[in-house]
Amino acid sequence: MLITVLVGIIALLVGLAGGFFGARAYMKKYFQDNPPVNEEMLRTMMMQMGQKPSAKKLNQMMAQMKQAQVR
């Protein structure tokens, strides 16, 4: 009985540690491949679409994106 409980606790701890480090590695790779959008990226996208990016427009778009993330 005691052995079963100890094996279960050890398995739980190993699973938690493995899950934590696995998720951490996955998120590092994800953010490396897909960096979050910043003002410079927005400016570049707007210029590619033929729009002249003003500071007001950039701030407005960044605020809209942050508001959309909260929802």
FENHUSUL-V167145 format. One record per backbone hydrogen bond with DSSP energy under -1.0 kcal/mol. NH is the residue of the N-H (numbers start at 0). CO is the residue of the C=O. Records with the same first field share a line. If there is no record, write none. Layout:
BEGIN
NH->CO + CO
END
This chain:
BEGIN
4->0
5->1
6->2
7->3
8->4
9->5
10->6
11->7
12->8
13->9
14->10
15->11
16->12
17->13
18->14
19->15
20->16
21->17
22->18
23->19
24->20
25->21
26->22
27->23
28->24
29->25
30->26
31->27
32->28
33->29
41->37
42->38
43->39
44->40
45->41
46->42
47->43
48->44
49->46
50->45
57->53
58->54
59->55
60->56
61->57
62->58
63->59
64->60
65->61
66->62
67->63
68->64
69->65
70->66
END
